[in-house]
Amino acid sequence: MKKLVGLMAVTALAVSAFAQGTVVFNNNASGWLQQWTSPANNTLIHMPVSGGSVELFAAPTGTALNPLVSYVGGLPANGAIVNYGSLELWEAANPGWAAVATTGPTTIAGLINGGSVTIANIAAGANAEYIVVGWTGSSANFDAALAANVLYGESALLTTGTGNPTATPPGTATPLSGTFTGITMAPIIPEPTSFALAGLGLAALLVFRRRS
């Protein structure tokens, strides 16, 4: 009997040591998925059902974040900048951050319900910081979407609690809809520095041509 009790205690310790926080990957009307109507039209519409995907990333609270996608002037209406050429490069520049799950708009455009997911790098019941990155089109992942030159967006840096499945009774997954503030997908435009470099290159070419 003592051996059985000891085994159960060790098992419980092992489970709690490896327990991870859980969340429901969803949103509501206060955090729509929105996009430009087209790359040339910044009128916002809800992201259509099967019209794209969103990916959840999370890290322990306080972890530094260099955005994967940002907006020119901080405003989606000005277009988006993809700051890294691949997801692998972004993850290398952001230790502590990890991909959690990918899903897309459900039967109601602009809304997602990706179900309960586990955040592997967060202790059960602990707070987590998270972002959601989105893209339009049928690409299966961010890198494929980058190659397709579609519309992109990234949410603000947000914080959520997580569920603890090892609690008694087991804690339920925490819905992201309580903290998620939405995304706007916009076309990629060059950074201002890129415009400046292009201008310098053009000026140098004109000088070279005049001298020759």
C-alpha positions, 0 to 999 in steps of 0.5 A: 500500500505504501509503495502504491501511495509513493508511486502515485505521489511521484506520478503526480509530481511528474505530471505537475512538473510537465504541466503546461498552460492551456488557452482557447484560441478564439476571438469575439466582436471586440477583436475582429480579424479584418483586412483591406478589401484589396491591396489597392483599397484600404476599406476594411472588411471582415476576413472571409471564411477560408480567406486566410489564416492566423497563427498564435505565438506565446512566451513567458511574461516579460520576454522581449519581442521584436515584431514579425510584422509591424505597421508603417507609422503604427497605422494599418491604413498605411500598410504592413512591413514584414521584418524578417524573411522567414519565420525561422529568422524571427524565432532566432531573434526572439528566444523564448517565443514559440508557435502554438497553433494555426487556424482560420476564420470559422463559419462567421467571417472575422471570427476564429474558434481554434479550440483548446491549445497547449502553450508548451513554454508556459507553466500550467495556470501561469500568465503568458504574453502572446501575439497573433500573426495573420495572412490572407490567401490559401497559404498553409504557413507564414513562409509560404504566404510571404512568398505569395506576397499577400496581406499581413497583420500582427496583433498588439502584444497581449497578456492572458492567463492560462488554464491548469489541467492538473488542478483539482478539479481541473482548470479549464482553458482560458479563452483568448477572446477576453484579451484579444484586440484584433488584427488588420491585414494590410499589403506589404510596403517598403520601409522608409529606409528602403525608399531612401536607399532606392533614392540614393541608388537612383541618384548615384545612377544619374550621376554615373550616367552624366559622367559617362 
